[in-house]
């Protein structure tokens, strides 16, 4: 049906999202996922959302409480 939109989901165990963020961002933009789950982000409250922002995506994150951990979900802006 022409009105059906494709939906895609990806997951990444990042082991520090901030370290290779540009590579991750390029991959997301190339494949245009609907939702991306990220574990082991290693983000903390000293890293603002703007530092891990991806155009046309919103981010929801739960930062680490210890030296490791943390999760994030990127959701494409056109998803309600």
N, C-alpha and C positions, 0 to 999 in steps of 0.2 A: 504494500500500500504506500503511495507516495507521501502520506503524512506521517508515517512511522519514522521516528528518528532512531538512529543507531545509538546504543549505549555501550560504553566500554569502561572497564574498571581495571586499575593496576595497583600493585602493592610493591613497596620497596622497603627493605631493611637497610636504612641509610648508614648507620654507624657514623653519624655526624652529617646531617643535612647541610649545615652551613659550610663545611669544608669544600665540597664539590658542588655547590649550589648551581653554578653556571651550567655545568654539564647536565645536571638534573633538569634544570629549566629548559634547556635546548631540547632534551628528549621529550618532555611533556608537550612543548610547542609543536614538535614534529609529528607526534602521534595523536594529539588532540583528544586525550582521554576525557571521559565524563567526570569520573571521580578517581582520585589517587590517594591511597592510604600509605602513610609513611610511618614505620616503626623505628625505634632507636634514633630519633631525631637529634638527641643530645642538646636540644635547644633549652634555654633558660630565660627567665624574665628580663635579663639584660639584652636580649636579642629581640628587637621589635619585629612585628609582622612585616613591616616594610622591607626588612633585610632579606626576607624569604618570600617576597611577593611574586606572583606569576600573573601576567596580564590575562584578564578574562576569567580568573579563578578567585574564589574566596577561600580563606584558610580558617580552619578550626583546629586549635591545638591544645594539648595538655602537656605542659613542659615537665621535664625530669625533676624529681625531688632529690635525687642523689647525683653522683658523677656520671651515670649513664641513664638511658631510658628516654621516655618522651614519645608521644605519638602526635601525628597531624593528619588531617584530611583536607585535600584540596577538592573543591566542588566547582565545576564549570558554572559560570555566571548565568547561563541560560537555563539552568535546572531550577525548577521551583521547589 
